[in-house]
Amino acid sequence: MYDYLAFRIKEVFFLKERKKPGPHPEKPLEHDLKVRIDNEGLAKIEYCMKKLNATRSEVLRKGVNSLYDELKKQ
């Protein structure tokens, strides 16, 4: 069943399908990861989050991808 949002513009109604949160079909995020980190490491992650305007998960994914690419070049 679909949820719809109705928009009323100049007496004309438009129906738009509401996006629901869920898995990404091209790259499903199936795994949860728990890590232990010190205050300095957490501060660095939070700094990157603010600078990149990204979530913690996005920052960590970018860091892992960057490190992986660097190691593959060697």
Buried (B, 14 or more C-beta within 10 A) or exposed (E): EEEEEEEEEEEEEEEEEEEEEEEEEEEEEEEEEEEEEEEEEEEBBEEBBEEEEBEEEEBBEEEEEEEEEEEEEE
